[in-house]
């Protein structure tokens, strides 16, 4: 099931945030959305999840317009992890994760063995099993972030859209989370992540959607998009190559001096 963004325009108030954004995303791959602050990255993933209205264009799963899907069907197909995810009740972590199964439950239906197994897998994959009985309000920011990711994974969406999922994590858990998202994509799902870290994007992503000023600068395989010239133009940074096992990464080393 492909995720197709077609000629997308979004206005928030009087400000145009996204202009003519198009990209054809395929399952089984991790796509990193990159761009400077204010480029429209978060708005793009919200639009893809049908959480904000469009001024023009469409977002489709194959031929089906996401905005017109039944909400429960859409929630089963697209899992969204916001940048500032919060839980308004101080319930234990396992109950938070179990909320991810709601789109799969009928009215007043009790969780099935399949639902409970999905919750167990999600907590295992995010290393939150040991937190299961702790109230969410007592967790650290990083622990809470992993529990909220587990909630999305428990829903087993065909597409997982995560807005800056690394923000509250220490380096070890950042590396682990990105590895687990790659594993999730390898299982056939599509994964889209908004990132600021250029190095992590090169390590984790198959494709890069690079945007600036609400427009697409480049889209395609990481090595084709993340070049020294493009990074200098979009981010104003100089980069140097770094061998990282069997690949070469471009590492920011300074600012580009602009005339």
Buried (B, 14 or more C-beta within 10 A) or exposed (E): BEBBBBEBBBBEEEEBBBBEBEBEBEBEBBBBBBBBEEBBBBBBBBBBBBEBEBBEBBBBBEEBEBBEBEEEEBBBBBBBBBBEBEBEEEBBBBBBBBBBBBBBBEEEEEBEEEBBEBBBBBBEBBBBBEBBEBBBEEBEEBBBBBBBBBBBBBBBBBBBBBBBBBBBBEEEBBBBBBEBBBEBBEEEBBBBBBBBBBBBBBBBBBBBBBBBBBEBBBBBEBEEBBEEEBBBBBBBBBBEEEEEEEEEBBBBEEEEEEE
